[in-house]
């Protein structure tokens, strides 16, 4: 429909793989990256400033975790710090104190569906992100040693 087409126009994709050889190997030998062509990948990573600029101009940030990962990714922490909604495949995010369904949505890797109403809603309720600051971390270390 037209809403879906309009949303796709606003998606920024930077598909980074360290080398074209790795991409070709994983695509044709391992069967990964179906539907992605060689000219759609980048072999040079975005620098920090470029990545932050893109995220600051985004309403939501997509995080696709590795299957063997059980903790949070850097992308999750960046979305909290930049106060952006998070779309993630990581079901473990529910167990963290900052989790709120208005600000974080969990999608299935194999069948990703994002509720357009959730995305359009401007509610951002992550008010507990302060506990992830350096100051809070240092204070928690100090408390451990003062026991």
The first five atom37 places (N, CA, C, CB, O) and aatype in JSON, in Angstrom:
{
  "aatype": [20, 20, 20, 20, 20, 20, 20, 20, 20, 20, 20, 20, 20, 20, 20, 20, 20, 20, 20, 20, 20, 20, 20, 20, 20, 20, 20, 20, 20, 20, 20, 20, 20, 20, 20, 20, 20, 20, 20, 20, 20, 20, 20, 20, 20, 20, 20, 20, 20, 20, 20, 20, 20, 20, 20, 20, 20, 20, 20, 20, 20, 20, 20, 20, 20, 20, 20, 20, 20, 20, 20, 20, 20, 20, 20, 20, 20, 20, 20, 20, 20, 20, 20, 20, 20, 20, 20, 20, 20, 20, 20, 20, 20, 20, 20, 20, 20, 20, 20, 20, 20, 20, 20, 20, 20, 20, 20, 20, 20, 20, 20, 20, 20, 20, 20, 20, 20, 20, 20, 20, 20, 20, 20, 20, 20, 20, 20, 20, 20, 20, 20, 20, 20, 20, 20, 20, 20, 20, 20, 20, 20, 20, 20, 20, 20, 20, 20],
  "atom_mask": [
    [1, 1, 1, 1, 1],
    [1, 1, 1, 1, 1],
    [1, 1, 1, 1, 1],
    [1, 1, 1, 1, 1],
    [1, 1, 1, 1, 1],
    [1, 1, 1, 1, 1],
    [1, 1, 1, 1, 1],
    [1, 1, 1, 1, 1],
    [1, 1, 1, 1, 1],
    [1, 1, 1, 1, 1],
    [1, 1, 1, 1, 1],
    [1, 1, 1, 1, 1],
    [1, 1, 1, 1, 1],
    [1, 1, 1, 1, 1],
    [1, 1, 1, 1, 1],
    [1, 1, 1, 1, 1],
    [1, 1, 1, 1, 1],
    [1, 1, 1, 1, 1],
    [1, 1, 1, 1, 1],
    [1, 1, 1, 1, 1],
    [1, 1, 1, 1, 1],
    [1, 1, 1, 1, 1],
    [1, 1, 1, 1, 1],
    [1, 1, 1, 1, 1],
    [1, 1, 1, 1, 1],
    [1, 1, 1, 1, 1],
    [1, 1, 1, 1, 1],
    [1, 1, 1, 1, 1],
    [1, 1, 1, 1, 1],
    [1, 1, 1, 1, 1],
    [1, 1, 1, 1, 1],
    [1, 1, 1, 1, 1],
    [1, 1, 1, 1, 1],
    [1, 1, 1, 1, 1],
    [1, 1, 1, 1, 1],
    [1, 1, 1, 1, 1],
    [1, 1, 1, 1, 1],
    [1, 1, 1, 1, 1],
    [1, 1, 1, 1, 1],
    [1, 1, 1, 1, 1],
    [1, 1, 1, 1, 1],
    [1, 1, 1, 1, 1],
    [1, 1, 1, 1, 1],
    [1, 1, 1, 1, 1],
    [1, 1, 1, 1, 1],
    [1, 1, 1, 1, 1],
    [1, 1, 1, 1, 1],
    [1, 1, 1, 1, 1],
    [1, 1, 1, 1, 1],
    [1, 1, 1, 1, 1],
    [1, 1, 1, 1, 1],
    [1, 1, 1, 1, 1],
    [1, 1, 1, 1, 1],
    [1, 1, 1, 1, 1],
    [1, 1, 1, 1, 1],
    [1, 1, 1, 1, 1],
    [1, 1, 1, 1, 1],
    [1, 1, 1, 1, 1],
    [1, 1, 1, 1, 1],
    [1, 1, 1, 1, 1],
    [1, 1, 1, 1, 1],
    [1, 1, 1, 1, 1],
    [1, 1, 1, 1, 1],
    [1, 1, 1, 1, 1],
    [1, 1, 1, 1, 1],
    [1, 1, 1, 1, 1],
    [1, 1, 1, 1, 1],
    [1, 1, 1, 1, 1],
    [1, 1, 1, 1, 1],
    [1, 1, 1, 1, 1],
    [1, 1, 1, 1, 1],
    [1, 1, 1, 1, 1],
    [1, 1, 1, 1, 1],
    [1, 1, 1, 1, 1],
    [1, 1, 1, 1, 1],
    [1, 1, 1, 1, 1],
    [1, 1, 1, 1, 1],
    [1, 1, 1, 1, 1],
    [1, 1, 1, 1, 1],
    [1, 1, 1, 1, 1],
    [1, 1, 1, 1, 1],
    [1, 1, 1, 1, 1],
    [1, 1, 1, 1, 1],
    [1, 1, 1, 1, 1],
    [1, 1, 1, 1, 1],
    [1, 1, 1, 1, 1],
    [1, 1, 1, 1, 1],
    [1, 1, 1, 1, 1],
    [1, 1, 1, 1, 1],
    [1, 1, 1, 1, 1],
    [1, 1, 1, 1, 1],
    [1, 1, 1, 1, 1],
    [1, 1, 1, 1, 1],
    [1, 1, 1, 1, 1],
    [1, 1, 1, 1, 1],
    [1, 1, 1, 1, 1],
    [1, 1, 1, 1, 1],
    [1, 1, 1, 1, 1],
    [1, 1, 1, 1, 1],
    [1, 1, 1, 1, 1],
    [1, 1, 1, 1, 1],
    [1, 1, 1, 1, 1],
    [1, 1, 1, 1, 1],
    [1, 1, 1, 1, 1],
    [1, 1, 1, 1, 1],
    [1, 1, 1, 1, 1],
    [1, 1, 1, 1, 1],
    [1, 1, 1, 1, 1],
    [1, 1, 1, 1, 1],
    [1, 1, 1, 1, 1],
    [1, 1, 1, 1, 1],
    [1, 1, 1, 1, 1],
    [1, 1, 1, 1, 1],
    [1, 1, 1, 1, 1],
    [1, 1, 1, 1, 1],
    [1, 1, 1, 1, 1],
    [1, 1, 1, 1, 1],
    [1, 1, 1, 1, 1],
    [1, 1, 1, 1, 1],
    [1, 1, 1, 1, 1],
    [1, 1, 1, 1, 1],
    [1, 1, 1, 1, 1],
    [1, 1, 1, 1, 1],
    [1, 1, 1, 1, 1],
    [1, 1, 1, 1, 1],
    [1, 1, 1, 1, 1],
    [1, 1, 1, 1, 1],
    [1, 1, 1, 1, 1],
    [1, 1, 1, 1, 1],
    [1, 1, 1, 1, 1],
    [1, 1, 1, 1, 1],
    [1, 1, 1, 1, 1],
    [1, 1, 1, 1, 1],
    [1, 1, 1, 1, 1],
    [1, 1, 1, 1, 1],
    [1, 1, 1, 1, 1],
    [1, 1, 1, 1, 1],
    [1, 1, 1, 1, 1],
    [1, 1, 1, 1, 1],
    [1, 1, 1, 1, 1],
    [1, 1, 1, 1, 1],
    [1, 1, 1, 1, 1],
    [1, 1, 1, 1, 1],
    [1, 1, 1, 1, 1],
    [1, 1, 1, 1, 1],
    [1, 1, 1, 1, 1],
    [1, 1, 1, 1, 1]
  ],
  "atom_positions": [
    [[0.82, -1.19, 0.0], [0.0, 0.0, 0.0], [0.87, 1.25, 0.0], [-0.94, 0.0, 1.2], [2.09, 1.16, 0.1]],
    [[0.25, 2.42, -0.11], [1.02, 3.66, -0.24], [1.76, 4.01, 1.04], [0.1, 4.81, -0.62], [2.84, 4.59, 0.98]],
    [[1.2, 3.65, 2.22], [1.89, 3.92, 3.48], [3.19, 3.14, 3.55], [0.99, 3.57, 4.67], [4.22, 3.69, 3.95]],
    [[3.15, 1.88, 3.18], [4.35, 1.04, 3.19], [5.38, 1.58, 2.22], [4.0, -0.42, 2.84], [6.57, 1.64, 2.55]],
    [[4.96, 1.98, 1.04], [5.89, 2.54, 0.05], [6.52, 3.81, 0.58], [5.18, 2.81, -1.28], [7.72, 4.03, 0.41]],
    [[5.71, 4.67, 1.22], [6.23, 5.92, 1.76], [7.26, 5.64, 2.87], [5.08, 6.79, 2.3], [8.29, 6.31, 2.94]],
    [[6.97, 4.66, 3.73], [7.92, 4.32, 4.79], [9.22, 3.81, 4.21], [7.31, 3.27, 5.73], [10.29, 4.14, 4.73]],
    [[9.16, 3.02, 3.16], [10.38, 2.49, 2.55], [11.26, 3.59, 1.98], [10.03, 1.49, 1.47], [12.48, 3.45, 1.97]],
    [[10.67, 4.66, 1.51], [11.44, 5.77, 0.98], [12.3, 6.42, 2.07], [10.51, 6.82, 0.35], [13.32, 7.03, 1.78]],
    [[11.87, 6.26, 3.31], [12.54, 6.92, 4.42], [13.51, 6.02, 5.17], [11.52, 7.45, 5.37], [14.05, 6.41, 6.2]],
    [[13.73, 4.82, 4.68], [14.64, 3.89, 5.35], [16.06, 4.08, 4.83], [14.17, 2.43, 5.14], [16.29, 4.13, 3.62]],
    [[17.0, 4.19, 5.75], [18.4, 4.32, 5.38], [19.07, 2.98, 5.64], [19.1, 5.47, 6.16], [19.05, 2.49, 6.77]],
    [[19.65, 2.4, 4.62], [20.32, 1.1, 4.75], [21.79, 1.25, 4.38], [19.63, 0.02, 3.86], [22.13, 1.76, 3.31]],
    [[22.63, 0.79, 5.26], [24.07, 0.76, 5.0], [24.51, -0.65, 5.34], [24.87, 1.87, 5.84], [24.8, -0.95, 6.5]],
    [[24.56, -1.51, 4.34], [24.85, -2.92, 4.54], [26.36, -3.11, 4.46], [24.12, -3.81, 3.49], [26.93, -3.19, 3.37]],
    [[26.99, -3.18, 5.63], [28.45, -3.28, 5.71], [28.9, -4.72, 5.87], [28.97, -2.43, 6.88], [28.42, -5.44, 6.74]],
    [[29.82, -5.13, 5.01], [30.53, -6.4, 5.11], [32.0, -6.08, 4.82], [29.94, -7.51, 4.11], [32.28, -5.39, 3.84]],
    [[32.92, -6.56, 5.65], [34.33, -6.16, 5.52], [34.97, -6.39, 4.15], [35.11, -6.88, 6.54], [35.9, -5.68, 3.79]],
    [[34.5, -7.37, 3.39], [35.09, -7.58, 2.07], [34.07, -8.18, 1.12], [36.33, -8.49, 2.16], [33.15, -8.89, 1.53]],
    [[34.26, -7.88, -0.16], [33.36, -8.44, -1.18], [33.54, -9.94, -1.3], [33.62, -7.77, -2.55], [32.59, -10.66, -1.6]],
    [[34.76, -10.41, -1.06], [35.02, -11.85, -1.11], [34.21, -12.56, -0.01], [36.55, -12.14, -0.94], [33.61, -13.6, -0.26]],
    [[34.2, -11.99, 1.18], [33.43, -12.56, 2.29], [31.95, -12.58, 1.93], [33.66, -11.75, 3.6], [31.26, -13.57, 2.17]],
    [[31.46, -11.49, 1.35], [30.06, -11.44, 0.94], [29.76, -12.54, -0.08], [29.73, -10.06, 0.34], [28.77, -13.26, 0.06]],
    [[30.6, -12.67, -1.1], [30.37, -13.67, -2.14], [30.41, -15.09, -1.57], [31.42, -13.54, -3.26], [29.59, -15.93, -1.93]],
    [[31.36, -15.34, -0.67], [31.46, -16.65, -0.02], [30.18, -16.95, 0.77], [32.7, -16.7, 0.9], [29.58, -18.02, 0.63]],
    [[29.79, -16.0, 1.61], [28.62, -16.22, 2.44], [27.32, -16.28, 1.63], [28.51, -15.13, 3.48], [26.38, -16.98, 2.0]],
    [[27.29, -15.57, 0.53], [26.08, -15.57, -0.31], [25.95, -16.87, -1.1], [26.1, -14.39, -1.28], [24.89, -17.5, -1.1]],
    [[27.04, -17.28, -1.77], [26.93, -18.41, -2.68], [27.32, -19.76, -2.07], [27.77, -18.16, -3.87], [26.89, -20.8, -2.56]],
    [[28.14, -19.76, -1.02], [28.53, -21.02, -0.38], [27.63, -21.3, 0.83], [30.02, -20.96, 0.06], [27.15, -22.42, 1.0]],
    [[27.41, -20.3, 1.67], [26.6, -20.48, 2.88], [25.1, -20.23, 2.64], [27.1, -19.57, 3.97], [24.27, -20.61, 3.47]],
    [[24.76, -19.58, 1.53], [23.36, -19.32, 1.23], [22.76, -18.14, 1.99], [22.56, -20.53, 1.52], [21.54, -18.05, 2.13]],
    [[23.6, -17.24, 2.47], [23.13, -16.07, 3.2], [22.89, -14.89, 2.25], [24.14, -15.67, 4.3], [23.27, -14.95, 1.08]],
    [[22.28, -13.86, 2.76], [22.1, -12.58, 2.06], [21.32, -12.71, 0.76], [23.44, -11.97, 1.77], [21.62, -12.03, -0.22]],
    [[20.32, -13.57, 0.75], [19.48, -13.72, -0.44], [18.79, -12.39, -0.72], [18.43, -14.85, -0.25], [18.3, -11.73, 0.2]],
    [[18.75, -12.01, -1.95], [18.09, -10.77, -2.33], [18.97, -9.54, -2.24], [16.9, -10.58, -1.49], [18.51, -8.44, -2.55]],
    [[20.21, -9.7, -1.83], [21.13, -8.56, -1.73], [22.21, -8.74, -2.79], [21.76, -8.45, -0.3], [22.85, -9.79, -2.88]],
    [[22.39, -7.71, -3.58], [23.39, -7.81, -4.65], [24.72, -7.2, -4.2], [22.89, -7.1, -5.92], [24.78, -6.46, -3.22]],
    [[25.76, -7.53, -4.92], [27.1, -7.05, -4.59], [27.18, -5.53, -4.57], [28.11, -7.6, -5.6], [27.9, -4.96, -3.75]],
    [[26.44, -4.86, -5.46], [26.51, -3.4, -5.5], [25.69, -2.72, -4.4], [26.04, -2.9, -6.86], [25.65, -1.49, -4.33]],
    [[25.03, -3.51, -3.54], [24.29, -2.94, -2.42], [25.07, -2.99, -1.1], [22.98, -3.68, -2.25], [24.58, -2.51, -0.08]],
    [[26.27, -3.56, -1.12], [27.05, -3.65, 0.11], [28.16, -2.6, 0.12], [27.65, -5.06, 0.26], [28.59, -2.09, -0.92]],
    [[28.59, -2.3, 1.33], [29.71, -1.38, 1.53], [30.82, -2.13, 2.26], [29.27, -0.11, 2.34], [30.56, -2.88, 3.19]],
    [[32.05, -1.92, 1.82], [33.18, -2.59, 2.48], [33.93, -1.64, 3.41], [34.13, -3.15, 1.43], [34.88, -2.05, 4.08]],
    [[33.51, -0.4, 3.45], [34.12, 0.57, 4.36], [33.07, 0.94, 5.41], [34.62, 1.85, 3.58], [31.97, 1.37, 5.06]],
    [[33.41, 0.78, 6.69], [32.41, 1.1, 7.73], [32.2, 2.61, 7.83], [32.85, 0.54, 9.09], [33.07, 3.41, 7.49]],
    [[31.03, 2.98, 8.31], [30.77, 4.38, 8.62], [31.66, 4.78, 9.79], [29.26, 4.63, 8.94], [31.89, 3.98, 10.69]],
    [[32.15, 6.01, 9.78], [32.89, 6.45, 10.96], [31.88, 6.85, 12.05], [33.85, 7.64, 10.61], [30.68, 6.96, 11.78]],
    [[32.37, 7.07, 13.23], [31.5, 7.35, 14.38], [30.6, 8.56, 14.13], [32.35, 7.6, 15.63], [29.39, 8.49, 14.38]],
    [[31.16, 9.64, 13.63], [30.36, 10.85, 13.39], [29.27, 10.62, 12.36], [31.25, 11.98, 12.94], [28.15, 11.12, 12.51]],
    [[29.58, 9.87, 11.3], [28.57, 9.57, 10.28], [27.43, 8.75, 10.89], [29.2, 8.81, 9.1], [26.26, 9.03, 10.64]],
    [[27.77, 7.74, 11.67], [26.76, 6.88, 12.27], [25.87, 7.67, 13.23], [27.44, 5.71, 13.01], [24.65, 7.51, 13.22]],
    [[26.47, 8.51, 14.06], [25.69, 9.31, 15.0], [24.77, 10.27, 14.25], [26.62, 10.1, 15.94], [23.61, 10.43, 14.62]],
    [[25.27, 10.9, 13.21], [24.45, 11.83, 12.42], [23.23, 11.13, 11.82], [25.29, 12.47, 11.29], [22.13, 11.66, 11.85]],
    [[23.44, 9.95, 11.28], [22.33, 9.17, 10.71], [21.32, 8.81, 11.8], [22.86, 7.89, 10.02], [20.11, 8.94, 11.6]],
    [[21.82, 8.36, 12.95], [20.91, 7.97, 14.03], [20.16, 9.16, 14.61], [21.68, 7.27, 15.14], [19.0, 9.04, 14.98]],
    [[20.81, 10.32, 14.69], [20.14, 11.52, 15.2], [19.01, 11.96, 14.27], [21.14, 12.65, 15.37], [18.05, 12.58, 14.72]],
    [[19.14, 11.65, 13.0], [18.11, 12.01, 12.02], [17.11, 10.87, 11.8], [18.75, 12.39, 10.7], [16.36, 10.88, 10.83]],
    [[17.1, 9.92, 12.71], [16.22, 8.76, 12.6], [15.19, 8.76, 13.73], [17.02, 7.46, 12.62], [15.45, 9.25, 14.83]],
    [[14.04, 8.22, 13.43], [13.01, 8.06, 14.44], [13.23, 6.77, 15.23], [11.61, 8.07, 13.78], [12.94, 6.7, 16.42]],
    [[13.74, 5.75, 14.53], [13.99, 4.45, 15.17], [15.27, 3.87, 14.62], [12.8, 3.48, 14.93], [15.71, 4.21, 13.52]],
    [[15.87, 2.99, 15.42], [17.12, 2.34, 15.05], [16.88, 0.83, 15.06], [18.28, 2.74, 16.02], [16.3, 0.29, 16.0]],
    [[17.35, 0.17, 14.01], [17.2, -1.27, 13.89], [18.43, -1.98, 14.44], [16.96, -1.67, 12.42], [19.56, -1.63, 14.1]],
    [[18.2, -2.97, 15.28], [19.26, -3.77, 15.88], [18.98, -5.23, 15.57], [19.36, -3.53, 17.42], [17.95, -5.77, 15.98]],
    [[19.88, -5.88, 14.85], [19.75, -7.31, 14.56], [20.89, -8.01, 15.29], [19.78, -7.61, 13.0], [22.05, -7.88, 14.9]],
    [[20.54, -8.74, 16.33], [21.56, -9.38, 17.16], [22.02, -10.7, 16.55], [21.01, -9.62, 18.58], [21.32, -11.3, 15.73]],
    [[23.19, -11.14, 16.95], [23.73, -12.43, 16.52], [23.02, -13.52, 17.32], [25.3, -12.5, 16.73], [22.73, -13.34, 18.5]],
    [[22.74, -14.64, 16.68], [21.98, -15.71, 17.33], [22.6, -16.23, 18.62], [21.82, -16.85, 16.37], [21.88, -16.67, 19.52]],
    [[23.91, -16.17, 18.73], [24.56, -16.69, 19.94], [24.66, -15.63, 21.04], [25.96, -17.2, 19.61], [25.2, -15.9, 22.11]],
    [[24.14, -14.44, 20.8], [24.23, -13.34, 21.75], [23.05, -13.37, 22.71], [24.29, -11.99, 21.02], [21.91, -13.58, 22.3]],
    [[23.33, -13.15, 23.98], [22.24, -13.11, 24.95], [22.15, -11.75, 25.65], [22.42, -14.21, 25.98], [21.16, -11.46, 26.32]],
    [[23.15, -10.92, 25.51], [23.15, -9.6, 26.11], [22.74, -8.54, 25.11], [24.53, -9.27, 26.68], [22.21, -8.84, 24.04]],
    [[22.99, -7.31, 25.47], [22.63, -6.19, 24.61], [23.74, -5.87, 23.62], [22.31, -4.95, 25.46], [24.91, -6.14, 23.88]],
    [[23.37, -5.3, 22.5], [24.34, -4.86, 21.5], [24.68, -3.38, 21.73], [23.79, -5.09, 20.06], [24.0, -2.68, 22.47]],
    [[25.74, -2.94, 21.07], [26.07, -1.52, 21.12], [24.95, -0.68, 20.53], [27.39, -1.25, 20.37], [24.67, 0.42, 21.01]],
    [[24.31, -1.19, 19.48], [23.22, -0.47, 18.82], [22.09, -0.2, 19.81], [22.69, -1.27, 17.6], [21.47, 0.87, 19.77]],
    [[21.81, -1.16, 20.7], [20.78, -0.96, 21.72], [21.15, 0.21, 22.62], [20.58, -2.25, 22.56], [20.33, 1.09, 22.89]],
    [[22.38, 0.21, 23.08], [22.83, 1.27, 23.98], [22.85, 2.63, 23.27], [24.21, 0.95, 24.53], [22.53, 3.65, 23.88]],
    [[23.23, 2.63, 21.99], [23.22, 3.88, 21.23], [21.81, 4.43, 21.11], [23.83, 3.66, 19.83], [21.59, 5.64, 21.24]],
    [[20.84, 3.56, 20.86], [19.47, 4.04, 20.71], [18.96, 4.64, 22.01], [18.54, 2.89, 20.27], [18.23, 5.64, 22.0]],
    [[19.34, 4.05, 23.14], [18.94, 4.6, 24.44], [19.6, 5.97, 24.64], [19.34, 3.64, 25.6], [18.93, 6.95, 24.99]],
    [[20.9, 6.03, 24.41], [21.64, 7.28, 24.6], [21.16, 8.4, 23.69], [23.1, 7.05, 24.37], [21.17, 9.57, 24.09]],
    [[20.75, 8.06, 22.49], [20.28, 9.07, 21.54], [18.77, 9.3, 21.62], [20.66, 8.66, 20.12], [18.21, 10.11, 20.88]],
    [[18.12, 8.57, 22.53], [16.67, 8.67, 22.75], [15.9, 8.44, 21.46], [16.32, 10.05, 23.32], [15.05, 9.23, 21.05]],
    [[16.22, 7.3, 20.83], [15.52, 6.88, 19.62], [14.82, 5.56, 19.9], [16.51, 6.74, 18.41], [15.28, 4.76, 20.71]],
    [[13.71, 5.35, 19.23], [13.01, 4.08, 19.37], [13.9, 2.97, 18.85], [11.65, 4.1, 18.61], [14.74, 3.18, 17.97]],
    [[13.72, 1.78, 19.42], [14.55, 0.64, 19.06], [13.68, -0.47, 18.48], [15.33, 0.13, 20.29], [12.68, -0.88, 19.08]],
    [[14.07, -0.94, 17.31], [13.48, -2.12, 16.7], [14.57, -3.18, 16.78], [13.0, -1.86, 15.19], [15.65, -3.0, 16.22]],
    [[14.29, -4.28, 17.48], [15.33, -5.27, 17.7], [14.82, -6.69, 17.5], [15.89, -5.13, 19.1], [13.63, -6.97, 17.64]],
    [[15.74, -7.58, 17.17], [15.43, -9.01, 17.09], [15.83, -9.7, 18.39], [16.16, -9.65, 15.89], [15.65, -10.91, 18.52]],
    [[16.34, -8.96, 19.34], [16.86, -9.51, 20.59], [15.75, -9.63, 21.64], [18.01, -8.63, 21.12], [15.36, -8.62, 22.23]],
    [[15.25, -10.84, 21.89], [14.17, -10.99, 22.87], [14.62, -10.74, 24.31], [13.59, -12.37, 22.76], [13.78, -10.53, 25.18]],
    [[15.93, -10.77, 24.56], [16.45, -10.57, 25.92], [16.27, -9.14, 26.41], [17.91, -10.95, 25.96], [16.4, -8.87, 27.6]],
    [[15.99, -8.23, 25.51], [15.84, -6.82, 25.88], [14.67, -6.64, 26.86], [15.62, -5.95, 24.63], [14.66, -5.68, 27.64]],
    [[13.71, -7.54, 26.83], [12.56, -7.45, 27.74], [13.0, -7.51, 29.19], [11.56, -8.59, 27.45], [12.34, -6.91, 30.05]],
    [[14.07, -8.2, 29.49], [14.54, -8.37, 30.86], [15.28, -7.18, 31.44], [15.41, -9.55, 30.94], [15.67, -7.22, 32.61]],
    [[15.48, -6.12, 30.69], [16.23, -4.97, 31.17], [15.28, -3.89, 31.67], [17.13, -4.41, 30.06], [14.17, -3.73, 31.17]],
    [[15.73, -3.15, 32.68], [14.88, -2.16, 33.35], [14.39, -1.05, 32.43], [15.62, -1.56, 34.5], [13.35, -0.45, 32.7]],
    [[15.1, -0.76, 31.36], [14.7, 0.32, 30.47], [13.62, -0.1, 29.48], [15.9, 0.84, 29.72], [13.03, 0.75, 28.8]],
    [[13.35, -1.4, 29.38], [12.4, -1.88, 28.38], [11.02, -1.27, 28.59], [12.3, -3.41, 28.43], [10.48, -1.27, 29.69]],
    [[10.47, -0.77, 27.51], [9.11, -0.25, 27.49], [8.57, -0.48, 26.09], [9.05, 1.26, 27.89], [9.22, -0.11, 25.11]],
    [[7.4, -1.08, 25.96], [6.86, -1.43, 24.65], [6.53, -0.22, 23.78], [5.62, -2.27, 24.82], [6.37, -0.36, 22.57]],
    [[6.44, 0.97, 24.37], [6.22, 2.18, 23.57], [7.5, 2.63, 22.87], [5.69, 3.3, 24.46], [7.45, 3.3, 21.84]],
    [[8.65, 2.26, 23.44], [9.93, 2.71, 22.92], [10.75, 1.61, 22.25], [10.73, 3.32, 24.02], [11.64, 1.89, 21.45]],
    [[10.44, 0.35, 22.58], [11.19, -0.79, 22.06], [10.21, -1.81, 21.51], [12.1, -1.42, 23.17], [9.25, -2.19, 22.18]],
    [[10.46, -2.27, 20.29], [9.65, -3.35, 19.73], [10.56, -4.48, 19.29], [8.79, -2.84, 18.53], [11.66, -4.26, 18.79]],
    [[10.1, -5.68, 19.5], [10.88, -6.87, 19.15], [10.25, -7.51, 17.91], [10.93, -7.9, 20.35], [9.04, -7.75, 17.86]],
    [[11.1, -7.78, 16.92], [10.62, -8.38, 15.68], [11.29, -9.73, 15.46], [10.89, -7.45, 14.49], [12.33, -10.02, 16.05]],
    [[10.69, -10.53, 14.63], [11.22, -11.84, 14.26], [12.15, -11.65, 13.06], [10.06, -12.86, 13.92], [11.78, -10.98, 12.09]],
    [[13.35, -12.22, 13.13], [14.31, -12.1, 12.02], [13.77, -12.66, 10.72], [15.6, -12.81, 12.38], [13.98, -12.09, 9.65]],
    [[13.07, -13.78, 10.82], [12.59, -14.47, 9.63], [11.33, -13.84, 9.05], [12.34, -15.92, 9.95], [11.05, -13.99, 7.86]],
    [[10.56, -13.16, 9.88], [9.31, -12.56, 9.43], [9.13, -11.2, 10.11], [8.11, -13.5, 9.74], [8.26, -11.03, 10.96]],
    [[9.97, -10.23, 9.72], [9.94, -8.93, 10.41], [8.7, -8.11, 10.07], [11.19, -8.13, 10.06], [8.45, -7.78, 8.91]],
    [[7.93, -7.8, 11.09], [6.75, -6.96, 10.92], [6.85, -5.83, 11.94], [5.42, -7.77, 11.1], [7.0, -6.07, 13.14]],
    [[6.76, -4.61, 11.44], [6.82, -3.44, 12.31], [5.48, -2.74, 12.23], [8.0, -2.48, 11.91], [5.04, -2.36, 11.14]],
    [[4.85, -2.56, 13.36], [3.56, -1.89, 13.43], [3.76, -0.41, 13.09], [2.91, -2.06, 14.84], [4.46, 0.3, 13.81]],
    [[3.15, 0.04, 12.01], [3.33, 1.44, 11.58], [2.78, 2.41, 12.62], [2.64, 1.67, 10.23], [3.29, 3.52, 12.74]],
    [[1.75, 2.01, 13.38], [1.22, 2.87, 14.45], [2.26, 3.05, 15.55], [-0.08, 2.28, 15.04], [2.41, 4.15, 16.08]],
    [[3.0, 1.97, 15.9], [4.05, 2.06, 16.9], [5.14, 3.03, 16.42], [4.65, 0.67, 17.2], [5.63, 3.86, 17.19]],
    [[5.5, 2.9, 15.16], [6.57, 3.73, 14.61], [6.16, 5.2, 14.55], [6.95, 3.24, 13.23], [6.96, 6.09, 14.85]],
    [[4.93, 5.46, 14.17], [4.46, 6.84, 14.05], [4.2, 7.5, 15.39], [3.21, 6.89, 13.21], [4.25, 8.73, 15.49]],
    [[3.91, 6.72, 16.43], [3.66, 7.25, 17.75], [4.94, 7.88, 18.29], [3.14, 6.14, 18.71], [5.99, 7.23, 18.3]],
    [[4.86, 9.11, 18.71], [6.05, 9.82, 19.18], [6.39, 9.59, 20.65], [5.87, 11.29, 18.95], [7.33, 10.18, 21.17]],
    [[5.64, 8.73, 21.32], [5.95, 8.44, 22.72], [7.32, 7.79, 22.82], [4.88, 7.52, 23.34], [7.63, 6.83, 22.12]],
    [[8.11, 8.33, 23.69], [9.41, 7.75, 24.01], [9.5, 7.75, 25.52], [10.62, 8.55, 23.34], [9.71, 8.8, 26.14]],
    [[9.36, 6.59, 26.11], [9.2, 6.51, 27.55], [10.43, 6.05, 28.31], [8.09, 5.63, 27.87], [10.34, 5.76, 29.5]],
    [[11.56, 5.96, 27.65], [12.75, 5.45, 28.34], [13.29, 6.51, 29.3], [13.84, 5.05, 27.32], [14.15, 7.31, 28.94]],
    [[12.78, 6.49, 30.51], [13.25, 7.44, 31.5], [14.27, 6.83, 32.44], [12.08, 7.98, 32.29], [14.8, 7.51, 33.32]],
    [[14.56, 5.55, 32.26], [15.52, 4.87, 33.12], [16.91, 4.79, 32.49], [15.03, 3.46, 33.45], [17.8, 4.14, 33.04]],
    [[17.11, 5.45, 31.35], [18.4, 5.33, 30.69], [19.53, 5.94, 31.5], [18.34, 5.99, 29.33], [20.7, 5.68, 31.23]],
    [[19.2, 6.75, 32.48], [20.24, 7.36, 33.32], [21.08, 6.3, 34.01], [19.61, 8.27, 34.36], [22.26, 6.54, 34.29]],
    [[20.49, 5.13, 34.29], [21.25, 4.09, 34.97], [22.34, 3.49, 34.09], [20.31, 2.99, 35.43], [23.15, 2.69, 34.55]],
    [[22.38, 3.88, 32.82], [23.39, 3.38, 31.9], [24.46, 4.43, 31.61], [22.74, 2.94, 30.61], [25.24, 4.27, 30.67]],
    [[24.51, 5.49, 32.4], [25.53, 6.52, 32.21], [26.82, 6.11, 32.92], [25.03, 7.89, 32.74], [26.81, 5.23, 33.78]],
    [[27.91, 6.74, 32.55], [29.2, 6.47, 33.19], [29.12, 6.82, 34.67], [30.34, 7.27, 32.5], [29.66, 6.09, 35.5]],
    [[28.47, 7.92, 35.01], [28.34, 8.33, 36.4], [27.65, 7.25, 37.22], [27.56, 9.65, 36.5], [28.1, 6.91, 38.31]],
    [[26.57, 6.72, 36.7], [25.84, 5.66, 37.41], [26.71, 4.41, 37.56], [24.53, 5.32, 36.67], [26.7, 3.76, 38.61]],
    [[27.45, 4.08, 36.52], [28.34, 2.92, 36.57], [29.4, 3.1, 37.65], [29.01, 2.7, 35.2], [29.63, 2.19, 38.45]],
    [[30.04, 4.26, 37.67], [31.08, 4.53, 38.68], [30.47, 4.49, 40.08], [31.75, 5.91, 38.42], [31.07, 3.92, 40.99]],
    [[29.3, 5.09, 40.26], [28.64, 5.06, 41.57], [28.33, 3.64, 42.02], [27.36, 5.89, 41.54], [28.44, 3.33, 43.2]],
    [[27.93, 2.78, 41.09], [27.63, 1.4, 41.46], [28.9, 0.65, 41.87], [26.93, 0.67, 40.3], [28.86, -0.2, 42.75]],
    [[30.03, 0.96, 41.23], [31.32, 0.36, 41.61], [31.72, 0.83, 43.01], [32.43, 0.72, 40.58], [32.18, 0.04, 43.83]],
    [[31.54, 2.11, 43.26], [31.88, 2.68, 44.58], [31.03, 2.01, 45.65], [31.67, 4.22, 44.6], [31.54, 1.68, 46.72]],
    [[29.74, 1.81, 45.38], [28.86, 1.16, 46.35], [29.32, -0.27, 46.64], [27.41, 1.14, 45.82], [29.23, -0.73, 47.78]],
    [[29.83, -0.96, 45.62], [30.33, -2.33, 45.83], [31.49, -2.36, 46.81], [30.76, -2.94, 44.5], [31.58, -3.26, 47.65]],
    [[32.37, -1.39, 46.7], [33.55, -1.36, 47.57], [33.27, -0.78, 48.95], [34.65, -0.57, 46.91], [34.07, -0.97, 49.87]],
    [[32.17, -0.09, 49.1], [31.8, 0.48, 50.4], [30.94, -0.46, 51.23], [31.06, 1.79, 50.2], [30.48, -0.08, 52.3]],
    [[30.72, -1.66, 50.75], [29.86, -2.61, 51.48], [30.48, -2.99, 52.76], [29.58, -3.85, 50.66], [29.91, -3.78, 53.51]]
  ]
}
